[in-house]
Amino acid sequence: MFWKPYTAKCWVKQWRQQRRQLVTTWTPLATAFNSPPFKRLNLTRNEVGLFGMGELRSYEGFYLMRENASDFAETLIKEAISAERKRNIVQIFDELSDTLCKVADLSEFIRIAHPNAKYMQAAEDACINISSTVEHLNTHKELYSALSRVVQAGDVVPTTEIDHHVAKLFLFDFEQSGIHLKEEERQKVVRLNDYILQLGQKFMHGASQPTAFPRGKVPESIRNYFPSEGDTILVSGLYTSSTNPQAREAAYRVFLYPSVKQEELLSDMIKCRHVLARTCGFETYAHRALKASTVEKPEMVEEFIDVLTTELKPRADKDFRTMENMKRRECGNSDVTVAVWDTPYFTSLMKRIALNASADEFLPYFSLGGCMEGLNNLLRSLYGISLQNTLMEPGEAWHSDIYKLSVVHEKEGLLGYIYCDFFERENKPNQDCHFTIRGGKLMPDGSYQLPIVVVMLNLSQPRWTGPTLLTPSRVDNLFHEMGHAMHSMLARTEYQHVTGTRCSTDFAEVPSVLMEYFASDPRVLRTFARHFQTHKPMSENMLQRLCNSKNLFSASETQLQVFYSALDQAYHGDPKNQGSNTTETLRKVQEKHYGLPYVEETAWQLRFSHLVGYGAKYYSYLISKSIASQIWQTYFEKNPFNREAGEKYRREVLAHGGGVPSRNLVANFLNCQLTAESLAKGLIHEIDVNDKKIEDLIKV
């Protein structure tokens, strides 16, 4: 069938009318994000360089930046160790940190995000060079001694409580490399750190590899569910969305079949971490990892986990009974039981039932521009700030599809910049994350060094037929990452070393998790959940179902996170409490902390790559969730647009970054002592409230 010119003209006219309607109805911010980003024609060729940095008009600028940073670092070192020092030593250390971080953080981002290979290589070289400079600092005895004297005896110039706190943080960073030890022990620490890094990289690579299994050992009825090579099938995941319970079971048993090599890597990494901690003077690796955290000691994490385990058991068992009944109805067999490979499938199924719609039916109501407008309205209500789409100069961005936001306060003016790298492209990392490019800090002249961050997502590209549309889970991710960005934007710390997200791991996720509560509140969603074509708001029934569906089976899901956290603590705690291998430890922990039994001849932990990056800190998600939950319940549950609460949260939490010990900061803001019981109570209360909502939803 050929394309009639008349039909084409009518269609184009109709599209233009719709387009005009979009432009006149959406705000300028929404219109910008609902339109494909475009590359400006550069007729002058006068490029400003990446992020407006003149040195980075070409990739060669990285070499100049790293050399300048290394040279200036030497100047600051001489000032720090000088007997005639005039400045607070923390000011010097922070300027040293700022100098190196400006190159290291920028280079780390460009290394993974820039599409040009020359830029990527130059950035990687800069990362290596700065790492070498940092290694030199970590072995600088005079520099360490100068800082150590200040921490122990005070500075020669007036200091504040914040100065003392930041000085101790710098000192701990120093001692991570064992500089305070005898030379033989220090060399041992260096070797251990290097070996642990290598083990972690190898373990993470192995954790993502598919498992090959003899085709003949897989039941014929499910062989076609898996790709094969000759007489071997390849299982690359858990097939949690499969409607066939046999396929789910087979994938679980095959993909998680014990690997001797992975077991050796994980065991060696755990043992080396323990030796490292003991060499540095800590009881266990967990004690080393949790120093300066919100909970401070692993004993409190253990107590927190035990309280949650007791409280969650009857609630999670109820979830499992519901799943079991669903499985029996689906299979037509009253004798089947629910297993670990079933829980993701039935959670997803229950969500579809609760939504009474597929996730795709929500897509038209969540255009990217609409979501950005919703964020803007929320931030204006809470903090009096607006997100303003800002035209970039030639050469400022690393790709043509980047947006730049100026974060502007109604009275204080410009607070910082957020670069939005939202769209998928070839070779771009498939992860949603937040990068600090430049941290904020108070400058000597009283001005403030404005923060620069990048928020990275992997959304589909907008098309000329319509804007990018987000699933509900991607809306949550957008709000989450923007929570990190706002932590960076709203922090007003004296030192960049502790600005924004540069705080303890178990507090860094609080602002981002809190934003997910806003993204799950019907009152917030009503402000922007509109059909991108008709602008008709999402129906009230649809809205309520969406918000309630996010809390399905929250008891069993929380119990799973408790189990993961307990396992991480067990691996990095006292070796006397561990089994003969990592699987025996897992079996013992699972029996105590999880409601479904261990599956023989499986080794789930050998696929758990978070053990590398979050060693002894996986509990942080639960702690952050608990703190965010209590902040929500105390300040925003009654009114998510409460300006007074927003200002108080900004002033007493976000503004401090890591400049105040997070334990003190949270206790003061919530006006309570942080105990294992109080932290667990917030999560349990939320689960019970949500469970009642779900019961009402299911009845309807």
GULO-238634 format. One line per field, with one value per residue (C-alpha): residue number from 1; z, x, y. Coordinates in pm, 1 decimal. Each point is the difference from the previous one (the first is absolute). Example, Ala and Ser with C-alpha at 12.3 -4.5 7.8 and 13.67 -1.06 7.14 Angstrom:
# GULO-238634
seq = 1,2
pz = 780.0,-66.0
px = 1230.0,137.0
py = -450.0,344.0
***
This chain:
# GULO-238634
seq = 1,2,3,4,5,6,7,8,9,10,11,12,13,14,15,16,17,18,19,20,21,22,23,24,25,26,27,28,29,30,31,32,33,34,35,36,37,38,39,40,41,42,43,44,45,46,47,48,49,50,51,52,53,54,55,56,57,58,59,60,61,62,63,64,65,66,67,68,69,70,71,72,73,74,75,76,77,78,79,80,81,82,83,84,85,86,87,88,89,90,91,92,93,94,95,96,97,98,99,100,101,102,103,104,105,106,107,108,109,110,111,112,113,114,115,116,117,118,119,120,121,122,123,124,125,126,127,128,129,130,131,132,133,134,135,136,137,138,139,140,141,142,143,144,145,146,147,148,149,150,151,152,153,154,155,156,157,158,159,160,161,162,163,164,165,166,167,168,169,170,171,172,173,174,175,176,177,178,179,180,181,182,183,184,185,186,187,188,189,190,191,192,193,194,195,196,197,198,199,200,201,202,203,204,205,206,207,208,209,210,211,212,213,214,215,216,217,218,219,220,221,222,223,224,225,226,227,228,229,230,231,232,233,234,235,236,237,238,239,240,241,242,243,244,245,246,247,248,249,250,251,252,253,254,255,256,257,258,259,260,261,262,263,264,265,266,267,268,269,270,271,272,273,274,275,276,277,278,279,280,281,282,283,284,285,286,287,288,289,290,291,292,293,294,295,296,297,298,299,300,301,302,303,304,305,306,307,308,309,310,311,312,313,314,315,316,317,318,319,320,321,322,323,324,325,326,327,328,329,330,331,332,333,334,335,336,337,338,339,340,341,342,343,344,345,346,347,348,349,350,351,352,353,354,355,356,357,358,359,360,361,362,363,364,365,366,367,368,369,370,371,372,373,374,375,376,377,378,379,380,381,382,383,384,385,386,387,388,389,390,391,392,393,394,395,396,397,398,399,400,401,402,403,404,405,406,407,408,409,410,411,412,413,414,415,416,417,418,419,420,421,422,423,424,425,426,427,428,429,430,431,432,433,434,435,436,437,438,439,440,441,442,443,444,445,446,447,448,449,450,451,452,453,454,455,456,457,458,459,460,461,462,463,464,465,466,467,468,469,470,471,472,473,474,475,476,477,478,479,480,481,482,483,484,485,486,487,488,489,490,491,492,493,494,495,496,497,498,499,500,501,502,503,504,505,506,507,508,509,510,511,512,513,514,515,516,517,518,519,520,521,522,523,524,525,526,527,528,529,530,531,532,533,534,535,536,537,538,539,540,541,542,543,544,545,546,547,548,549,550,551,552,553,554,555,556,557,558,559,560,561,562,563,564,565,566,567,568,569,570,571,572,573,574,575,576,577,578,579,580,581,582,583,584,585,586,587,588,589,590,591,592,593,594,595,596,597,598,599,600,601,602,603,604,605,606,607,608,609,610,611,612,613,614,615,616,617,618,619,620,621,622,623,624,625,626,627,628,629,630,631,632,633,634,635,636,637,638,639,640,641,642,643,644,645,646,647,648,649,650,651,652,653,654,655,656,657,658,659,660,661,662,663,664,665,666,667,668,669,670,671,672,673,674,675,676,677,678,679,680,681,682,683,684,685,686,687,688,689,690,691,692,693,694,695,696,697,698,699,700
pz = 0.0,-104.2,217.2,-131.6,5.3,119.0,290.9,88.4,1.9,223.8,237.6,18.5,62.2,281.1,153.6,-12.5,174.9,274.4,25.7,42.8,271.5,183.9,-24.0,131.2,279.1,154.7,191.2,-173.5,209.2,-93.4,-364.4,-8.6,144.6,-216.8,-313.1,-152.7,109.4,-292.8,-86.1,-62.2,-319.9,91.8,-261.6,202.8,112.5,325.1,239.5,375.3,100.4,200.7,288.7,-111.8,92.3,-254.8,38.3,-132.3,-345.4,-105.7,166.3,44.8,269.8,242.0,-9.2,88.0,279.4,165.3,-11.8,143.6,275.6,90.0,5.8,217.6,231.9,70.1,87.4,245.1,157.6,69.4,159.8,217.5,145.1,36.8,351.6,-106.4,-112.2,23.7,-95.5,173.1,-110.9,-96.7,-242.6,-166.5,-9.2,-145.2,-269.7,-76.7,-14.8,-215.7,-242.3,-54.8,3.5,-270.4,-234.5,133.6,15.7,-340.3,-155.0,151.1,-153.0,-344.9,0.2,-3.2,-162.9,-287.4,-342.3,-137.4,59.6,22.6,277.2,180.5,-16.3,106.9,292.5,102.5,-11.2,222.0,246.1,18.5,43.0,280.0,167.6,-4.8,163.0,267.5,61.5,47.7,254.9,182.7,64.4,92.8,361.5,66.4,-130.8,213.9,308.4,-44.1,-17.2,283.2,232.3,-71.8,71.5,324.6,137.1,-194.2,-272.9,26.8,-135.9,128.8,-103.7,27.3,82.9,-372.8,-58.5,257.4,-151.8,-353.5,122.6,153.0,-329.0,-188.3,257.4,-35.9,-379.4,54.4,234.1,-245.0,-177.9,320.3,10.0,381.4,8.3,-4.6,-351.3,-26.5,103.5,-222.8,-300.5,96.9,-1.3,-345.0,-136.3,159.0,-141.8,-345.8,21.5,133.9,-293.2,-247.4,171.3,-5.9,-371.2,-83.1,224.8,-159.2,-346.6,96.1,168.2,-330.6,-215.2,-120.3,127.1,-254.7,74.3,-184.7,-213.0,75.7,373.4,-55.7,-31.4,-364.5,71.5,91.4,-213.8,-248.9,271.8,-8.7,-277.7,-84.7,-162.4,-125.5,292.6,254.6,117.1,124.6,294.6,47.9,264.7,229.0,-249.2,269.7,-249.0,-145.9,48.0,10.2,358.8,-127.4,-210.7,298.1,216.2,-265.5,-58.4,374.2,51.1,-309.6,14.9,370.5,-19.6,209.1,-182.9,148.7,-147.7,132.9,342.5,8.7,-102.1,257.5,280.4,-72.7,-12.5,336.0,162.9,-137.3,118.2,349.6,0.7,-128.0,278.8,268.8,-134.0,20.9,359.5,-45.4,152.0,-332.7,-348.9,92.9,282.6,-248.1,-261.0,248.0,165.3,-34.7,-122.4,134.1,201.9,82.9,96.2,-143.7,337.0,-62.0,-351.3,144.4,260.8,-267.8,-219.5,289.0,96.1,-360.6,-35.1,299.0,-105.2,-366.3,39.3,45.4,-254.5,-265.3,65.5,-82.7,-333.3,-77.6,77.8,-245.2,-265.7,70.1,-51.0,-326.9,-116.4,90.1,-192.1,-300.2,-2.8,93.0,268.4,369.5,109.4,-155.3,223.3,-72.6,-48.7,-26.8,-380.4,15.3,206.9,-273.0,-240.7,236.2,123.9,-360.1,-64.5,308.6,-114.0,-337.4,176.4,237.6,-281.4,-199.8,-299.9,-160.3,67.6,-361.7,67.0,242.2,-251.2,-169.6,337.6,74.6,-275.7,90.0,-22.8,222.6,262.0,-6.5,42.8,298.0,152.8,-58.3,167.3,299.2,44.0,-27.4,266.9,240.8,-49.4,-220.2,-281.1,-369.3,-268.1,-304.7,-332.4,-106.0,-348.4,-19.0,-183.6,-280.5,140.0,350.7,-18.7,-89.1,-219.8,-189.2,214.0,332.7,188.8,243.8,298.2,204.3,356.7,107.7,340.2,10.3,229.2,5.5,-377.3,-179.0,217.7,-254.1,-324.7,-82.4,-335.5,-104.1,-198.4,-22.0,-324.1,-95.1,-262.4,-119.1,255.7,270.4,340.3,63.5,343.5,170.9,212.9,121.0,-57.0,181.2,-245.9,235.0,367.4,170.4,258.9,167.0,-175.7,178.4,-132.2,154.6,-327.8,-55.9,-255.6,-179.1,-27.4,-337.5,-29.4,-269.0,29.5,-227.1,-106.7,-289.2,-151.9,-357.9,-232.5,-65.4,-353.2,-232.9,59.3,373.5,319.4,205.1,224.7,337.0,175.6,367.7,107.9,-216.9,157.0,337.7,-134.7,-132.9,336.6,178.9,-203.1,17.4,377.6,-13.8,-227.6,236.7,291.3,-195.8,-103.5,342.9,208.2,117.3,170.5,81.2,-147.8,-325.6,158.4,183.9,-241.4,-111.5,-49.5,143.1,328.5,162.0,-226.5,232.2,-18.5,-364.3,-124.5,239.0,-220.2,-310.4,173.2,151.4,-352.3,-83.9,269.0,-181.1,-329.9,158.9,149.0,-192.2,95.8,-170.1,-303.8,-57.8,-78.2,-310.2,-92.3,-314.4,-340.0,-227.3,-287.2,157.3,327.8,176.3,357.6,107.3,149.7,379.0,3.9,-220.6,213.1,328.7,-143.7,-130.3,334.9,203.0,-237.1,85.4,350.3,-85.6,202.3,170.9,303.7,-200.0,-213.3,312.3,150.8,-310.4,44.1,366.6,-105.4,-251.5,263.1,261.6,-245.2,-86.5,370.0,62.6,-275.5,131.5,370.4,227.7,-206.2,293.9,-73.6,-365.6,-156.9,-172.7,-324.6,-108.1,-86.3,348.5,140.7,-234.4,104.9,367.6,-54.0,-223.1,259.9,257.2,-204.7,-296.8,-19.0,-293.5,24.1,-162.3,-327.3,-0.8,-246.9,-64.7,89.9,-41.9,169.7,-287.0,-221.6,260.4,-147.3,264.3,238.1,-185.3,4.3,319.7,213.2,354.9,-110.4,-177.0,307.9,-105.2,-219.2,295.0,231.4,-264.8,-68.2,371.8,46.2,-316.8,113.1,336.7,-160.8,-231.8,281.4,226.1,-244.8,-335.4,26.1,93.7,-266.2,-259.6,-108.6,349.1,-51.7,369.3,19.8,-324.9,125.5,328.8,-185.0,-226.9,287.1,249.3,-228.8,-364.0,66.2,212.1,-242.1,199.8,196.6,311.2,118.9,-157.8,325.3,172.7,-299.4,-22.4,376.0,22.3,-298.4,117.3,364.0,121.5,88.6,-280.9,127.0,-174.7,128.0,-115.5,-345.1,-40.1,133.9,-286.9,-262.6,176.9,46.0,-370.8,-96.8,220.5,-140.7,-355.3,70.6,103.2,-322.6,-203.2,177.9,-85.2,-357.4,-45.6,141.4,-254.5
px = 0.0,147.3,-1.9,-255.3,126.5,-339.0,-6.9,355.8,-81.3,-303.5,202.3,279.9,-254.4,-157.3,342.9,89.1,-324.7,74.0,352.3,-124.2,-235.8,291.0,211.0,-277.2,-116.4,324.9,234.8,327.0,186.7,-242.0,2.0,381.0,16.5,-290.8,187.8,301.6,316.6,180.0,355.9,56.6,177.3,339.7,94.8,273.7,179.1,75.4,-68.4,2.4,113.0,-172.4,-204.8,119.3,360.9,227.5,272.4,-236.3,-59.8,191.2,85.6,359.1,-124.1,-17.8,378.2,36.2,-261.1,162.4,348.8,-127.1,-183.2,308.7,220.5,-242.5,-33.6,373.1,-34.5,-280.7,198.3,287.4,-242.7,-159.2,330.6,155.5,86.7,-118.2,-344.5,-256.8,-315.4,-213.2,140.3,-347.7,-33.1,324.3,-98.0,-339.3,157.6,229.8,-296.6,-197.8,291.4,31.6,-373.5,-71.9,218.7,-70.9,-381.5,-25.7,238.4,-180.9,-327.5,142.1,187.7,-328.5,-241.8,175.2,-65.5,340.8,276.2,273.1,-185.8,-62.3,367.5,124.5,-245.6,113.0,364.6,-93.8,-171.0,314.8,220.4,-212.2,-14.7,379.1,2.1,-242.0,219.8,293.0,-205.1,-97.9,366.4,103.5,108.9,54.7,-346.6,-157.8,192.4,-108.1,-367.0,33.5,145.4,-294.1,-256.2,169.9,112.5,-190.6,104.5,227.3,-284.6,-360.2,-224.6,-364.2,-181.5,-50.3,373.6,71.7,-257.1,138.0,358.5,-83.3,-156.6,316.0,210.3,-207.7,38.3,375.2,2.2,-195.5,334.5,180.5,223.9,-11.7,150.7,358.6,140.8,-25.2,-365.4,-72.6,137.2,-219.7,-306.2,93.3,36.0,-326.8,-192.9,135.9,-75.1,-353.0,-64.9,111.9,-209.6,-305.5,34.4,32.2,-293.3,-227.6,91.0,-74.5,-327.9,-143.4,104.7,-265.1,3.9,47.7,-191.0,-37.2,-313.1,-87.1,-32.6,-273.6,-359.7,-101.0,-318.5,196.7,316.3,-134.7,-17.9,379.6,249.4,234.8,334.7,17.7,-59.3,19.1,-262.1,97.7,-181.4,80.6,-256.1,-280.2,-290.8,-217.2,-265.5,-57.8,-352.8,136.8,93.4,228.2,193.1,35.9,127.1,240.8,142.5,48.1,175.4,219.1,92.8,83.5,183.1,320.0,311.7,331.7,180.2,-255.4,10.7,379.2,-16.2,-266.4,166.5,337.2,-151.0,-174.4,315.0,220.0,-244.8,13.0,380.8,-0.4,-232.5,201.7,325.5,-152.8,-109.0,-369.1,-179.3,-161.0,-38.7,-353.6,138.3,235.3,-273.9,-250.4,227.3,-153.0,-329.4,-347.4,-14.4,375.4,47.0,-99.4,-149.2,-279.1,-56.3,-27.3,-250.3,-199.1,-7.6,-108.3,-287.3,-118.5,30.6,-229.6,-255.1,-4.1,-42.1,-380.4,-52.4,222.5,-156.7,-335.8,142.8,133.8,-336.9,-164.8,257.9,-47.7,-375.3,60.2,234.5,-247.1,-278.4,223.2,133.7,-327.7,184.4,-80.5,323.2,260.4,195.7,156.4,378.6,269.5,-19.4,-372.9,-1.2,103.0,-252.4,-297.6,95.5,-7.5,-325.8,-164.6,109.5,-169.3,-315.2,4.3,61.6,-283.5,207.5,334.6,291.3,-23.5,-343.4,160.7,262.3,-204.4,-52.2,371.5,170.4,354.3,-97.1,-301.4,215.4,254.9,-284.7,-122.9,348.2,24.3,-337.5,98.2,340.8,-155.3,-255.5,255.1,304.7,-96.8,229.5,-62.6,164.4,71.2,94.2,315.4,143.9,352.3,294.3,172.4,225.3,-148.1,-165.4,147.5,-299.6,-274.7,-283.2,99.0,-214.1,139.0,-202.0,75.0,-124.2,-123.3,-131.6,-269.2,213.6,352.0,39.3,203.8,84.2,169.4,-33.8,-140.6,91.4,-261.6,142.0,-332.3,-0.9,144.3,273.4,259.6,272.3,-161.4,-11.6,-342.3,-47.9,-188.5,236.2,118.1,350.2,159.8,210.2,80.1,-86.2,-125.2,213.0,43.3,267.5,253.4,-173.9,-331.9,-157.2,-110.3,145.2,-315.3,-45.5,-21.5,-151.3,-115.5,-311.7,23.9,-300.7,-60.4,-330.5,-108.3,67.7,-294.0,-136.9,-164.6,-328.5,3.5,204.3,183.3,-248.4,95.4,-124.5,-93.9,328.4,198.0,-188.9,121.2,356.7,-16.4,-117.4,263.5,293.6,-130.6,-3.7,376.5,36.9,-197.2,215.7,297.1,-180.7,-137.0,305.9,177.9,305.7,320.1,200.9,-49.2,138.4,-333.3,-240.2,-327.8,23.5,354.0,-122.9,-28.4,-135.5,-291.0,-115.2,79.2,-312.9,-241.1,-79.0,-45.1,-219.2,-207.3,-69.3,-151.6,-262.4,-99.1,-11.3,-239.0,-242.3,-327.1,-2.4,336.3,-80.2,-324.7,204.6,159.9,-143.2,-177.0,-44.2,267.7,-247.5,-336.9,136.3,-273.0,108.8,41.0,-324.0,-21.7,-50.4,303.9,206.1,-86.0,68.0,338.0,110.7,-125.3,151.7,349.5,-38.7,-103.3,168.8,217.7,51.8,152.5,201.5,137.1,75.5,203.9,202.5,51.6,132.6,240.6,120.1,46.8,200.5,225.0,61.1,70.7,261.2,175.3,-32.5,183.6,132.3,-79.6,-370.0,31.5,-46.9,258.5,-74.3,-214.3,-295.3,-9.2,-6.4,-285.4,-197.7,34.1,-94.9,-295.0,-144.3,1.0,-102.9,-210.0,-336.3,75.7,256.4,340.9,1.1,257.1,289.4,-48.0,227.4,-190.4,276.4,240.0,-219.4,-34.8,234.4,-101.7,234.1,284.5,-114.8,-206.3,215.1,-147.7,-220.2,-290.1,-212.9,17.0,-308.4,-212.5,132.8,-51.8,-349.7,-79.8,125.9,-175.7,-320.2,8.2,75.4,-296.8,-232.2,109.1,17.0,-164.7,-265.8,-274.5,101.6,267.4,16.9,65.4,239.5,79.4,98.1,196.5,199.2,71.3,114.8,224.0,143.0,55.5,78.8,84.8,205.6,255.1,95.3,253.4,118.9,-184.2,14.9,-306.4,-102.8,-25.6,-163.9,-279.3,-56.7,-35.6,-233.0,-227.8,36.8,73.7,285.0,102.7,-30.0,-47.1,-358.8,-89.4,146.7,-182.8,-325.8,-30.1,23.9,-244.5,-255.1,17.7,-43.0,-308.7,-158.0,69.5,-131.9,-334.4,-14.0,72.8,-272.5,-249.8,126.1,-35.5,-355.4,-94.2
py = 0.0,336.4,311.8,253.8,362.3,127.2,-244.2,95.5,371.7,-55.2,-212.6,257.4,277.4,-201.1,-69.7,371.1,88.2,-253.4,134.9,357.1,-123.1,-162.0,313.7,225.6,-234.6,-123.3,228.2,97.2,-259.2,-279.0,105.6,-14.0,-351.9,-119.7,109.4,-174.3,180.9,152.0,80.3,368.9,99.5,135.4,254.8,169.1,-321.2,184.8,-288.2,55.3,-350.9,-273.6,143.0,345.0,-84.1,166.5,-264.0,-267.3,145.0,-310.6,-328.5,118.5,233.2,-293.1,-26.0,368.5,-23.0,-297.5,157.7,328.0,-187.6,-203.9,310.5,197.2,-301.3,20.3,367.9,-75.9,-284.0,238.1,245.6,-271.5,-122.4,345.4,117.2,346.4,-110.4,282.0,-191.3,-260.3,-336.1,-124.3,291.6,-106.8,-366.3,86.8,215.8,-291.7,-235.7,245.8,38.6,-373.7,-76.4,258.0,-202.7,-349.2,27.1,167.0,-252.9,-297.5,116.4,82.2,-332.2,-192.0,246.4,176.1,-155.2,107.9,-256.1,266.8,182.2,-328.5,-96.7,342.4,-4.1,-348.2,111.0,295.2,-237.8,-213.4,305.7,146.2,-342.3,-0.7,344.3,-120.3,-304.6,236.3,198.6,-317.8,-75.3,354.6,-37.7,372.3,85.4,-270.3,108.5,361.8,-102.0,-252.7,264.2,230.4,-273.5,-98.6,337.0,265.0,241.9,302.1,214.8,22.5,-290.8,-101.2,-322.1,-56.1,44.9,-268.6,-238.2,44.2,-31.0,-339.6,-109.0,97.0,-184.5,-316.6,19.3,15.1,-297.3,-216.1,-39.2,-94.2,307.0,-5.1,-351.0,-122.1,-16.5,-379.3,6.7,299.4,-186.3,-292.8,228.4,133.5,-353.5,-110.2,296.2,-70.2,-372.9,60.3,234.1,-268.3,-268.7,225.4,73.6,-369.7,-92.1,260.4,-122.6,-360.3,96.3,122.4,-295.7,-250.6,-357.2,-278.5,-319.9,-334.3,17.8,-362.0,73.1,258.4,-132.5,-9.6,198.6,315.5,-26.5,251.6,266.0,32.0,77.2,-281.9,-68.6,-357.8,-233.7,281.2,249.2,344.5,154.7,367.4,95.0,-116.8,20.3,153.6,112.4,-347.2,-135.1,-355.3,-97.2,-279.0,251.3,234.4,-285.4,-127.2,348.2,50.4,-333.0,29.0,369.2,-24.1,-332.2,30.0,115.5,-110.8,301.0,250.8,-164.6,35.1,365.4,88.7,-196.4,159.1,348.5,-47.3,-141.0,279.1,264.1,-145.2,-3.5,358.4,111.9,-176.3,145.4,349.4,-59.1,-88.3,-297.9,-97.5,142.7,105.0,216.1,165.9,54.8,146.8,252.5,351.9,-148.8,79.2,-322.3,19.5,-367.3,-341.3,-94.8,251.4,-136.8,-350.6,117.9,187.5,-311.4,-222.9,232.3,11.7,-378.0,-56.1,261.4,-99.7,-375.0,-14.2,276.4,-160.7,-341.6,157.1,120.6,-345.9,-160.7,239.0,-88.1,-369.4,28.3,185.4,-274.4,-274.2,172.0,55.1,-357.4,-165.3,-195.1,47.4,-170.6,231.7,237.0,333.9,2.4,265.7,-3.6,85.9,318.9,251.4,-152.0,15.6,345.7,119.9,-186.9,149.7,345.0,-50.8,-119.3,297.3,246.2,-151.3,109.8,-70.6,233.4,118.8,149.3,245.5,114.1,277.9,169.3,26.9,194.5,101.8,366.8,-56.3,-174.3,283.7,247.0,-201.8,5.9,373.0,65.6,-214.5,166.2,346.3,-89.9,-148.0,222.6,293.6,-113.3,-53.6,-213.2,213.4,-156.4,182.5,33.6,-141.7,144.9,-194.5,-272.8,15.7,-344.3,-339.5,-92.5,178.1,-142.7,157.7,253.6,254.8,117.5,309.7,-43.2,342.7,107.4,268.4,220.5,-145.4,-24.9,-268.7,-301.8,-227.8,-196.1,-342.1,-156.0,-256.3,-293.0,-182.0,-199.3,-335.8,-14.5,-246.0,-82.5,211.8,-179.5,-149.1,146.4,278.4,205.7,339.4,138.3,291.6,197.9,286.3,16.1,313.0,179.3,337.5,203.7,226.0,314.0,-108.3,-112.9,-357.7,-243.1,-113.5,-376.9,-174.1,-348.1,-240.8,-215.1,-302.9,-210.9,-239.0,107.7,-58.4,291.1,238.0,-23.8,247.9,-184.7,69.4,44.4,-259.4,-183.1,-149.6,-310.3,47.3,-161.5,243.2,289.8,-129.6,-20.8,355.9,134.1,-211.9,131.9,355.9,-46.1,-53.9,302.1,223.8,-118.8,135.3,319.4,92.6,-85.2,312.4,-140.2,178.3,-287.6,-189.8,-316.6,-34.5,167.6,-158.7,-375.0,-8.1,-139.4,-341.8,-275.8,-77.9,362.7,85.2,-179.0,173.6,304.7,-217.3,-261.2,280.9,128.8,-339.7,62.8,318.5,-191.7,-250.7,251.3,56.5,368.5,51.1,-215.2,191.9,310.3,-151.0,-344.3,118.3,-162.1,144.9,50.3,77.7,144.8,-192.3,-83.3,-358.3,-131.7,-5.3,-376.8,-53.7,238.0,-172.4,-343.4,109.8,144.5,-295.3,-256.6,126.6,-139.1,-356.3,-274.8,262.2,-225.8,-286.1,242.0,169.0,-340.2,-83.9,321.0,-88.6,-341.2,157.8,248.2,-271.9,-210.1,294.0,62.8,-369.1,-13.2,310.5,-75.5,-243.6,-297.3,-232.0,52.2,-97.9,-342.4,-217.3,186.6,294.2,-225.4,-149.3,352.1,87.3,-307.8,91.5,366.0,-88.5,-237.1,279.7,301.3,-113.4,-174.8,-231.5,-280.6,-26.3,-196.4,-279.9,22.3,369.7,290.6,323.2,199.7,-73.4,221.2,275.5,262.6,257.8,-182.7,170.9,362.4,-14.2,-228.0,15.4,294.3,-169.3,74.4,367.9,-28.9,-115.6,270.1,268.4,-131.1,7.4,357.4,121.5,-170.3,174.0,338.4,-53.3,-106.1,287.4,290.2,-68.3,-272.3,248.4,249.8,-86.2,366.4,139.0,293.2,33.8,-368.2,27.7,297.8,-173.8,-315.1,206.7,203.3,-283.7,-294.2,71.8,312.4,-189.9,-278.9,-202.8,302.1,-117.8,-363.9,-157.9,-168.0,339.5,162.6,-261.0,-19.2,378.2,24.5,-281.6,109.1,-352.8,-227.9,-232.3,-354.8,-332.9,-9.9,351.1,-59.7,-330.4,144.3,247.5,-273.2,-232.8,278.8,80.1,-367.6,-31.6,315.9,-113.0,-349.1,146.3,201.3,-312.1,-197.0,273.0,8.1,-376.7,11.2,264.6
***
